[in-house]
Amino acid sequence: MPHLTRRTLTPEFIDDPNVDPAGLAESFRYIRSVNRRLAGTAAALKQFKRWARNWNPQQLIRVLDVGTGLADIPLAIVEWAQRNGFRLEVTGIDLHPTTVNLARAAIRGSPNIQIVQVDALKLMDHFQPNFFDYAHAGMFLHHLNDIEVITVLRIMDRLATRGLIWNDLVRGWVGKIGSRLLTMRLPHMVRHDAIVSVNAGFTRREAIDLALRAGLSRVRFRRHLFYRFTLASDKSNA
């Protein structure tokens, strides 16, 4: 398997099929808190707000969320859309069965969010090309090796007609220190996964290179706070 980046991939407890459900729920609560307080959710919303300038309020906007976790970002996107008079639906996908159950409980029966158990590498077996308007992957692609990252980006690009967002971790010493400080009083599983996630994150150059290898167009990289980035591909004017 060729290495295109200098990332270090270490198995995360969160990906273990036999992980303790209580521990998994605790890890996702930590991720949800980080998304809410440290720009992860806001970063995604900023890009959707840019795209929404060209939306017709009568049009249904379909969004794919890859590696949805507790579906906290889909919930935030749907709530924002409703407040602003847009019709928007999100399909959140995850492979882990326990995660899927946690996500379905978290969305509290929202009619605008659907949770589907499916492998991100096999999305084309479940959805037709151009089925969605937009695709988003938050804190997910760092779990994959470089070739898988490119593959999922290509799949997202094929499924989304108008654009996609890669929302993930910046690898670096600032992120490592921040992760240690934020998790120092949390359970071992959360501390472990937080640190190895940063080690599996991406530099700006690596993220852009992988995106270009995936064939994405109109790519723009933005950094958020000390540890997060979004890479958006805007296809609306391509």
VENHUHU-V562352 format. One record per residue. N is the residue number from 0. BURIAL is 1 if it has 24 or more other ideal C-beta (glycine too) atoms within 12 Angstrom, else 0. Layout:
N/BURIAL
N/BURIAL
This chain:
0/0
1/0
2/0
3/1
4/1
5/0
6/1
7/0
8/1
9/0
10/0
11/1
12/1
13/1
14/1
15/0
16/0
17/0
18/1
19/0
20/0
21/0
22/1
23/1
24/1
25/1
26/1
27/1
28/1
29/1
30/1
31/1
32/0
33/1
34/1
35/0
36/0
37/1
38/1
39/1
40/1
41/1
42/1
43/1
44/1
45/1
46/1
47/1
48/0
49/0
50/1
51/1
52/0
53/0
54/1
55/0
56/0
57/0
58/0
59/0
60/1
61/1
62/1
63/1
64/1
65/1
66/1
67/1
68/1
69/1
70/1
71/1
72/1
73/1
74/1
75/1
76/1
77/1
78/1
79/1
80/1
81/0
82/0
83/0
84/0
85/1
86/0
87/1
88/1
89/1
90/1
91/1
92/1
93/1
94/1
95/1
96/0
97/1
98/1
99/1
100/0
101/1
102/1
103/1
104/0
105/1
106/1
107/0
108/0
109/1
110/0
111/1
112/1
113/1
114/1
115/1
116/1
117/1
118/0
119/1
120/1
121/0
122/1
123/0
124/0
125/0
126/1
127/0
128/0
129/0
130/0
131/1
132/1
133/1
134/1
135/1
136/1
137/1
138/1
139/1
140/1
141/1
142/1
143/1
144/0
145/1
146/0
147/1
148/1
149/1
150/1
151/1
152/1
153/1
154/1
155/1
156/1
157/1
158/1
159/1
160/1
161/1
162/1
163/1
164/1
165/1
166/1
167/1
168/1
169/1
170/1
171/1
172/0
173/0
174/1
175/1
176/0
177/1
178/1
179/0
180/0
181/1
182/1
183/0
184/0
185/1
186/0
187/0
188/1
189/1
190/1
191/1
192/1
193/1
194/1
195/1
196/1
197/1
198/1
199/1
200/1
201/1
202/1
203/1
204/0
205/1
206/1
207/1
208/0
209/1
210/1
211/0
212/0
213/1
214/0
215/1
216/0
217/0
218/1
219/1
220/1
221/1
222/1
223/1
224/0
225/1
226/1
227/1
228/1
229/1
230/1
231/1
232/1
233/1
234/1
235/0
236/0
237/0
